[in-house]
Amino acid sequence: MITIKPARLEDRNAISQLHARSWQTVYAGLLTKKYLSEDVFNERDAVWQQRFSQPAANQRIFVATEDDKLLGFICIYLDQHQEYGTLIENLHVDTSTTGKGIGKALLQHAASVIQDEASYIGAYLEVLCQNLRAQKFYDYLGGSPIIKQQWQAPEGSLVDELVYAWASVTPILKS
């Protein structure tokens, strides 16, 4: 049975490992080979170490697990933007579970938290222009691309991305 719960310190390593593996898959050809093969694990680990050791007051991290195995995670920052609302900073699912509803369940859980805890009912996230699979998923859940911009990756590459937004998280909860 799949469980979604708040992340604990004990989840940090598994989260950073999944995050790095996800980047290796999704960002192949977009970020440098050296970064993806040599540096991504240490760099993502440092990010998650900071998030767990010095969490922002508006930060929430949730994990999806089954039999103590991490299937995916989501990290949000409530009320991060006055106009767009909560930032969905990360949403990653283990590739072995893609298509099984883990991402949707995590996003719906986050939407429920946004409804309960945030002052603004909207949400937004950034997704690479080349990540068509994720864009199709966000379209299905009622998101809309509102801004095209460039993201400077940790290793210095500039990559085109879209900002997707939901004026209200209600469509996520109803999908």
ABEGO torsion letter per residue (X at the ends): XBBBBBBBAAAAAAAAAAAAAAAAAAABGABBAAAAAAAAAAAAAAAAAAAAABBBAABBBBBBBBGGBBABBBBBBBGABAAAEBBBABBBBBAAABGAGAAAAAAAAAAAAAAAABABABBBBBBBAABAAAAAAAAAAGBBBABBBBBBBAAGBBBBBBBBBBABAAAAAAX
